[in-house]
């Protein structure tokens, strides 16, 4: 009986890791699709608005099916939409307008370490040494992946925006953990995503002002590594794969993973984004980036190899046993 339960837990953890990797792959593919649209004439914030609003439209039937959810859990829906959807995107783009993208991305990826701090000092739950080592390795590898030393300059406001993006990711993890209580009254995670996207779309509408967007760009083509690609196809990828599929696979995966593990696995998104940029956009990897990617992978492996899974009952917090893979950035 014990062997059967252990085998079931191992299968659940394996499935969770596979889905988390799939989510990182989907999120990581957003940049290579968004960059050609931005180079074709769309403002980055408009691309973010199209991404979130399009995903909210796709998830609208799910929202209708769970229409009682905003009344039952208004704080969860509002927090998820403001932090996990709108906050992380707005802060990230505000940051890259003032500091190099690599710097902003590295600061944003402090979120896994901040999650560990939340778990250890706020929830007062133990964290494994493997998880801590995994975060250290992943952060060090990420430094090489984004080549943070290239064009580094310090802009206080820009760094604060990047830190805000990291804090929004922590809010994403924590709110998702709060939303997964055991019992029949637990909110459906897909419903939370649907209403979070709707809330985020409303907030981003005020920030991005889509009525000023050059809509004609979407009817034309964009250049991807010398090839012409329909702009509408790129937008479809961003909405359906890099947002809807990425969020859904992330939600399913985290029910089988701990916050420590999922946070470190999320760092793989930077590796995925870099590799895809190399293959699809012709942005070649340097030797430090290649080594850094390997170190990030090692960090993710170290963290997941020793941290207990959800089914083993060690990583419960506030009556919850789940958290989400991070929301990607364009």
C-alpha positions in Angstrom: 0.0 0.0 0.0 2.8 2.4 0.9 4.7 1.4 -2.3 1.6 2.1 -4.4 1.1 5.5 -2.8 4.8 6.4 -3.3 4.6 5.3 -6.9 1.5 7.4 -7.4 3.3 10.4 -5.9 6.3 9.9 -8.1 4.1 9.8 -11.2 2.3 12.9 -10.1 5.5 14.7 -9.5 6.9 13.6 -12.9 3.8 14.7 -14.6 4.0 18.1 -12.8 7.6 18.6 -13.9 6.7 17.7 -17.5 3.9 20.2 -17.5 6.0 22.8 -15.8 8.7 22.4 -18.5 5.9 22.7 -21.1 4.7 25.9 -19.5 8.2 27.3 -19.5 8.5 26.4 -23.1 5.2 28.1 -24.0 6.0 31.2 -21.9 9.5 31.4 -23.3 8.2 31.4 -26.8 6.4 34.7 -26.3 9.4 36.9 -26.9 10.4 35.5 -30.3 6.8 36.1 -31.5 6.5 39.5 -29.9 9.8 41.0 -31.1 8.9 40.9 -34.8 5.6 42.6 -34.0 7.3 45.3 -32.1 9.8 45.8 -34.9 6.9 46.0 -37.3 5.6 49.1 -35.5 3.6 48.0 -32.4 4.4 49.5 -29.0 5.5 46.8 -26.5 2.6 47.7 -24.2 0.2 47.3 -27.0 1.6 43.8 -27.6 1.1 43.0 -23.9 -2.5 44.3 -24.1 -3.2 42.2 -27.2 -1.8 39.2 -25.4 -3.8 39.6 -22.3 -7.0 40.8 -23.9 -6.9 38.0 -26.5 -6.3 35.4 -23.9 -9.2 36.8 -21.8 -11.5 36.5 -24.8 -10.5 32.9 -25.4 -11.1 32.1 -21.7 -14.4 33.9 -21.7 -16.5 30.7 -21.9 -14.7 29.4 -18.8 -15.5 32.7 -17.0 -19.1 32.3 -17.9 -19.2 28.8 -16.5 -17.7 30.0 -13.2 -19.6 33.3 -13.1 -20.2 32.9 -9.3 -16.4 32.9 -8.6 -16.0 36.7 -8.5 -18.7 36.9 -5.9 -17.3 34.0 -3.8 -13.6 35.1 -4.0 -13.4 38.7 -5.0 -10.0 39.4 -3.3 -8.4 36.4 -5.0 -9.6 37.4 -8.4 -8.6 41.0 -8.0 -5.2 40.1 -6.6 -4.5 37.6 -9.4 -5.5 40.0 -12.1 -3.6 43.0 -10.7 -0.4 41.1 -9.7 -0.1 38.0 -11.8 -1.4 39.4 -15.0 -1.3 43.2 -15.1 1.4 44.0 -12.5 4.2 41.8 -13.7 3.7 42.9 -17.3 3.5 46.6 -16.7 6.4 46.6 -14.2 8.6 44.6 -16.6 8.0 47.0 -19.5 8.5 50.0 -17.4 11.8 48.5 -16.2 13.2 47.8 -19.7 12.4 51.3 -20.7 15.0 52.5 -18.2 17.5 49.6 -17.7 18.9 46.9 -20.1 16.6 44.0 -20.7 19.1 41.6 -19.2 19.3 43.5 -15.9 15.5 43.7 -15.7 15.1 40.0 -16.4 17.7 39.1 -13.8 16.1 41.2 -11.1 12.7 39.8 -12.0 14.0 36.3 -11.6 14.7 37.1 -8.0 11.1 35.9 -7.5 12.1 32.3 -6.7 14.4 33.5 -3.9 11.7 35.8 -2.6 9.2 32.9 -2.6 11.6 31.0 -0.5 11.8 33.9 1.9 8.0 34.1 2.0 7.7 30.4 2.7 10.4 30.4 5.4 9.8 33.7 7.3 6.1 34.5 6.7 4.5 31.1 6.5 7.2 29.7 8.8 7.6 26.5 6.9 11.0 24.8 6.3 12.6 24.9 2.9 15.0 22.2 1.7 18.7 22.8 1.3 18.3 21.4 -2.2 15.8 24.1 -3.0 18.1 26.8 -1.7 21.1 25.4 -3.6 18.9 25.1 -6.7 17.9 28.8 -6.5 21.6 29.8 -6.1 22.7 27.8 -9.1 19.7 29.0 -11.2 20.3 32.6 -10.4 24.0 32.3 -11.1 23.3 30.6 -14.4 20.7 33.2 -15.3 23.3 35.9 -14.8 25.3 34.3 -17.7 22.2 33.6 -19.8 21.1 37.3 -19.9 24.7 38.5 -19.9 23.9 41.0 -17.2 27.4 42.6 -17.5 26.6 43.8 -21.0 25.6 47.5 -21.0 25.0 47.5 -17.3 23.9 50.8 -15.9 22.1 51.7 -12.7 18.8 53.6 -12.9 17.1 53.6 -9.5 13.6 53.9 -10.8 14.2 51.2 -13.5 15.6 48.8 -10.9 12.6 49.5 -8.6 10.2 48.7 -11.5 12.1 45.4 -12.1 11.9 44.6 -8.4 8.2 45.4 -8.6 7.9 42.8 -11.3 9.6 40.2 -9.1 7.3 41.1 -6.2 4.3 40.7 -8.5 5.5 37.2 -9.3 5.7 36.4 -5.6 2.1 37.6 -5.3 1.3 35.3 -8.1 2.8 32.3 -6.3 1.2 33.2 -2.9 -2.3 34.0 -4.3 -2.3 30.8 -6.3 -1.3 28.9 -3.1 -4.2 30.6 -1.3 -6.5 29.7 -4.1 -6.0 25.9 -3.9 -7.4 24.9 -0.6 -8.5 21.4 -0.2 -12.2 20.7 -0.1 -15.2 21.0 -2.3 -15.3 24.8 -2.0 -11.9 25.3 -3.6 -12.1 27.6 -6.6 -11.5 26.1 -10.0 -8.0 27.2 -11.1 -9.1 27.7 -14.6 -11.9 30.0 -13.4 -9.3 32.0 -11.4 -7.1 32.3 -14.6 -10.1 33.4 -16.7 -11.2 36.1 -14.3 -7.6 37.1 -13.6 -7.1 37.6 -17.4 -10.3 39.6 -17.6 -9.2 41.8 -14.7 -5.8 42.2 -16.1 -7.2 43.2 -19.5 -9.3 45.9 -18.0 -6.3 47.3 -16.0 -3.9 47.2 -19.0 -6.5 48.9 -21.2 -6.1 52.0 -19.0 -2.3 51.7 -19.1 -1.7 50.8 -22.8 -4.5 52.9 -24.3 -5.1 50.5 -27.3 -7.2 53.0 -29.1 -3.9 54.7 -30.0 -2.5 51.5 -31.5 -1.6 51.1 -35.2 -4.1 48.3 -35.9 -3.0 48.1 -39.6 0.2 46.3 -38.5 -1.9 43.2 -37.6 -3.1 43.0 -41.2 0.4 42.9 -42.6 3.5 40.8 -42.2 6.5 40.9 -39.8 10.1 39.8 -40.4 11.4 36.9 -38.5 15.1 36.1 -39.2 14.7 37.3 -42.8 11.4 35.5 -43.4 8.0 37.2 -43.8 5.4 35.9 -41.3 1.8 37.1 -41.0 1.5 39.4 -38.0 -1.9 37.8 -37.2 -0.2 34.4 -36.9 2.4 35.7 -34.5 -0.4 37.2 -32.4 -2.2 33.9 -32.5 0.8 32.2 -31.1 1.3 34.7 -28.4 -2.4 34.5 -27.3 -3.1 30.8 -27.7 0.3 29.2 -26.9 2.4 31.7 -24.9 -0.6 32.8 -22.7 -3.6 30.4 -22.6 -1.7 27.1 -23.0 1.2 28.4 -20.8 -1.1 29.4 -17.9 -3.2 26.3 -18.1 -0.2 23.9 -18.1 1.3 25.9 -15.3 -1.8 25.6 -13.2 -2.1 21.9 -13.7 1.6 21.3 -13.0 1.9 23.2 -9.7 -0.7 21.1 -8.1 2.0 18.4 -8.0 5.0 20.6 -7.1 6.2 22.7 -4.2 6.7 26.5 -4.4 10.5 26.0 -4.2 10.6 23.5 -7.1 8.2 25.4 -9.4 10.0 28.7 -8.7 13.3 27.2 -9.8 11.9 25.4 -12.8 10.4 28.8 -13.9 14.0 30.0 -14.4 14.1 27.7 -17.5 11.9 30.2 -19.3 15.0 32.4 -19.8 16.9 29.5 -21.3 14.0 28.6 -23.5 13.7 32.3 -24.7 17.4 32.5 -25.4 17.5 29.3 -27.4 14.4 30.1 -29.4 15.8 33.6 -30.2 18.9 31.8 -31.5 17.0 29.4 -33.7 14.2 31.7 -34.9 15.6 35.2 -34.8 19.3 34.5 -35.5 20.4 35.9 -32.1 23.4 33.6 -31.5 24.3 32.2 -28.1 27.6 33.2 -26.7 29.8 30.7 -24.7 28.8 32.3 -21.3 25.1 32.0 -22.3 25.5 28.3 -23.2 27.3 27.6 -19.9 24.7 29.6 -18.0 21.8 27.7 -19.5 23.4 24.4 -18.4 23.8 25.8 -14.8 20.1 26.8 -14.8 19.2 23.3 -15.8 21.4 21.9 -13.1 19.8 24.2 -10.5 16.3 23.1 -11.5 17.4 19.4 -11.3 19.0 19.8 -7.9 15.9 21.5 -6.5 13.4 19.0 -7.8 15.5 16.0 -6.9 15.2 16.4 -3.2 12.1 18.5 -2.6 9.0 16.6 -1.6 6.0 16.6 -3.9 2.5 17.7 -3.1 1.2 14.2 -2.5 3.8 13.6 0.3 2.1 16.3 2.4 5.2 18.3 3.3 4.7 21.5 1.4 1.3 22.6 2.6 0.8 26.2 3.5 -2.3 28.0 4.8 -4.3 24.9 4.0 -3.0 24.9 0.4 -0.7 22.7 -1.5 -0.1 24.4 -4.8 1.4 27.4 -6.6 1.7 28.4 -10.2 4.6 28.5 -12.6 5.4 32.1 -13.3 3.6 34.4 -15.7 5.9 35.0 -18.7 6.9 38.3 -20.1 6.9 39.2 -23.7 
